[in-house]
Amino acid sequence: MSTVDQRLEELRAQIEEELPPDISLSEVKYEGPELVVYTRDPKRFARKGDLIRQLAGKLRKRITVRPDPEVLMEPREAEPLIRDVIPEEAGVTDLDFHADTGEVVIEAEKPGMVIGRHGSTLREITQEVGWTPEVVRTPPIESSTVSNVRNFLMQERDERRHVLERVGRQIHRERMADDQWVRITTLGCCREVGRAAFILSTADTRILIDCGDKPGAEDEVPYLQVPEALGAGASNIDAVVLTHAHLDHSALVPLLFKYGYDGPIYTTEPSRDLMGLLSLDYLDVAAKEGRTPPYDSEMVREAIKHTIPLEYGDVTDIAPDVKLTLHNAGHILGSAVAHFHVGDGFYNVAFSGDIHYDDTRLFNGAVNDFPRVETLVLESTYGGRNDYQTDQEDSERKLKEVIRETTTNGGKVLIPAFAVGRSQELMLVLEEAMREGEIPSVPVHLDGMIWEATAIHTTYPEYLRDELRDRIFHEDENPFLADEFNHVDGGKDERQEIRDGGPCIVLSTSGMVTGGPIMSWLRHIGPDPDSTMVFVGYQAQGTLGRRIQKGHDEIHLNDRNTIGTGRSKTLSLEMDVETVDGFSGHADRQGLENFVKTMNPRPEKVLCVHGDESSTQDLSSALYHKFDMRTFAPRNLETFRFK
């Protein structure tokens, strides 16, 4: 008997000691980080409301209780009973029964009413029918991504369960090494923006944090070939942790499966969905531009199948010697600060990912309160000594002025924006400004993935600010459903109609003008002197967005007819170009300093990453002098040992 099986037998014996004599156990197994308990008496289990919580506390495990498939009530009998228990105003839209796991997936417009206070309605459902309820939200705006991900995971339930069982046994294996140490190896995003990737190593475990591309430099990828990463084989990596779904952090996660990785990806549920959306678009853009994509769509599906979603604040075992907790990073939907607790109180490391320290219209500010942190790996995108963004109110005021002036002159406002995060922030600003009469009520055209990304936001309102979440719950108050918003889905013909029409606002991907529909809008609107292009987000070195921002008024655009010929078309830009700071999803220099200043506890060491050379060095120097801590501005391929 393996040590894992032996441990499962011990856990079963412990659980049986705690259970009343009228509750039996059929099986105990690991599924990912959870301990799954199968019972022939699910109704009795549910009546003991605190039993699961008590077991979880005693065993220090996340526990899920499922009915033995042999004792399940027929779905046709169970469905009306379930609907009777759930309040009608919960808006149940679908029930999907899975006999292999004894789970019934309940899709509802108001999941909280299905769950009930402290899970009371869920327990009542199990008491009535024996099935274990799992609740998902019906998106207020229909999302093909959410629907496709949910359908795919349902189709792959058997295979996914095998994956989870294998991962669970790997997590709970016996520790092999006697000595203890912690190392971080930088594989990308050091003294540069993009291709974020790090290896966190212990004597027993190797974890990859993020795996992104570099905007404007498709040939520069993380150094995955080194021995610390894939150089010793894909099985060398025990787990992948994704801080958020922006492509400079997530684009190459599916590539790992092409190289033979078969382990888990830990991230939040919205980050999983957004990773799928952005990765598939990444492949589509590459194909349209005549580039060979680094992987195919099958690898994206593998990544989704291997993803284990975590909620903010849940402490989760991801290896024999590592616990992971994700906390809100305030950057985009589902973005997380990843906190790693190594060993039994041995060492703690936090990776900020990308953060926004202050509250925004969309999100609460980043969490920086932890039980312990010895080392912080901190983004430095706006870490330069002069990187102080405009106050948000001033930024919104300037944007409204540009919109008023441009639309009054009959022009159009073109805003390149990331599909995820800044677009939704801008939508909230525009909706309020038009509702309050601060700017003219003109059409706001959303091109690229912006509408789909917005639909995903409305699927996960619990990740948004409280006030916004409450508005989304009321359809007549949902700001994203304002009449002014138009989803551009008619391609070049619709774009031409918009070009020939009256004043309007166009939000379009890509945010750094590196491809996608923004290129078409440059052709349509760029030559119009009455129109204005407004940059509201970071433009990385080497991108077309940075060149236009710096004053280039003649740009070269690849035309579909010239791809592969080495020729391109020259376009003269006559439109005005403005930059409105303050809408970035990143903390500015002051925000980064405040994040560290108020961090509890304050870390002993800080690695300043994900910023150009001057930004990382400036921030590193400032933190050292202000807070008397050891700071570093590492280069790629450096390794730091802690303890």
C-alpha positions, 0 to 999 in steps of 0.5 A: 500500500502506498503512503497516500493510500495509507494516509487515506485509510487513516483519514477514513478511520478518523472520520468514522470515529467522529461520525454518528453510528447512523452515518456510514462511509462508502469511500474517501479519496482525494480530488485535487486539494479536497478530501471527498467523502462518499456516504450512503446517508447524505440526508442524515449528513446534511441534517448535522449542519456543523459536522462537515465544518467540524471535520474540516477543522479537525483534519485541517482539510477542505472536505466535500461530501457526496452521496454514494451513486447507489442511493441516489434518487432518480433525477425526475423525482428529485427535480420538482422537490429541489424546485420546491425548496428553492425560492421562486425569486432565485430564478433557477434556469437549469438543473443538471444531474451527474450521477457519477458524483451525486452532484446536481448543478443548479444554474440561477439568476440569484445564486445567493438565494439558492445557497441560503444563509450560511448554506441553509438552503443547500443543506435543505436540498440534500436533506430532501433529495440526497444529491449534493447541490453545486450552484452557478450564476446565470449570466445577466448578459449571455456569454458564449465563453462562460457557456462554452467553458461550463459545457466543456467541463461537463462533457469532460467530467470523467476525465477531469475527475481522473485529473483531480484524483491524480493531482490529489495524490500528488499533493498529498504524497510523502515529503522526500527531502529532509532539508528545507530551502526556498528559491525564486528563479526569474524566467521573464518580466525582469527589467521589462514589461511582459512575459511574466514567469517565475519558478518557486522552488523548494526541496520537494516542489517546483511551482511556475507562477504565470507564463505570459508573452511580451507585447510587441515582441512575439519572439521573446518568450519566458526562458522555459528551457532552463533546468529549473523549468521545462529543461528537465522535463514537464514533469519537473513542475508540480503546479502552475499558479496564474495571477490573472488572465492578461496575455503578458501573464497567461498567453503561454500557459497552454503551451506547457501542455504542448510540452507535456505538462499534465498538472494543475493550474490554480487561479480564480474562476473568472481568470480561468474563463478569461484565460480561455477567451484571451488565449483563443483570441491570441491564436486567432490574431496570430493566424490573421497576421500570418504568424504560426501560433505557438500552440493550437486550441486543443491546448487551451482546452487542456489548460481549462480542464486542468484548472482548479479554481480557488476563491479569495482567502481560501488556504489550499494545499497545492504540494506536500510542503506548500499552501497557496492563498489568493487575495484580491489584487484590484487589477482586473476581474479575478486578479490575485496576489498569490501568497505561498506558505512554505513548510510548517511556518518555514517561509512565506512569499507573496507574488503581487502579479499586477495590482491596483492599490486604491479602489476603482469603479470596478474593484476594491483595492489590492489586499496587502494583509497577510499572516506572514510574508518574508519576501514580496515579488512586486510589479513595477510597471509604474515604479519610475520616480516620475510615474505619478498618475493623475487623480481618478476624478481629474482623469475622468474630467479630462476624458469628458472634456476631450469627448465633449470637444471632439463630438461637438466638432463632429468627430469620433473618439477612438480609445484603444483599450484592453478588453478586460478591465479598463474597457469596463471601467470606461463603460462605467464612466461613460454611462454615468456621464451620459446619464448625468448629462455631462457629455452628449449621449452618443453611441459607444461602439464596443469592438473586439472582445470587449462585449464578451469580456463585459458579459463575463464580468456580469457573471461574477459580480461577487468579484466587483465592488459592492455597489456595482454588484448590487446594480448588476443584480437589478436588470433595470439598473445594470450599467453595462446594459445602457442603451448607448452601448453597441456591440460591433459584430458586423465586421468591416461593413459595420465599421464602415457604416460607423465611419460614415455616421455621426459623432460617436465613441469607439472602444476597441482592442488591442490596448497597445495597438499591436493587432486586432480591430484597432488596426481597422479603426486606424484606417477608418478614423486616423485620417480624420482631423476632427477625430481624436485617439485617446490612450488610457492605458500603458503602452509598452516599449516596441508597440505601435501604441507607444510610437503613436503616443510619442508623436509618430504620425506616419505608421506602417500597417500590414494589409491582408494583401501584403502579408508575407510579401514583406511590404506594408502600407503607410498611413498618415494620421491626421487625428489628434492624439491624447493621453489620459492617465489615471485609468490604468489597472496598475498602481502608480509609484505612490500606490506601489509605495503605499502598498509596501508601506501599509503591508502587514507584516512588512516584508524583509525583502522585495524583488521589483519586477515587471517594469522597464529597467529604470522603473524597477531600479527606481522603485527598488532604490526608493523602497530601500531608502524609505523602509530600510529593507533589502530590495532587488531589481533582478535580471532574467535568469537570476536565482534567489535563495531564501534561508 
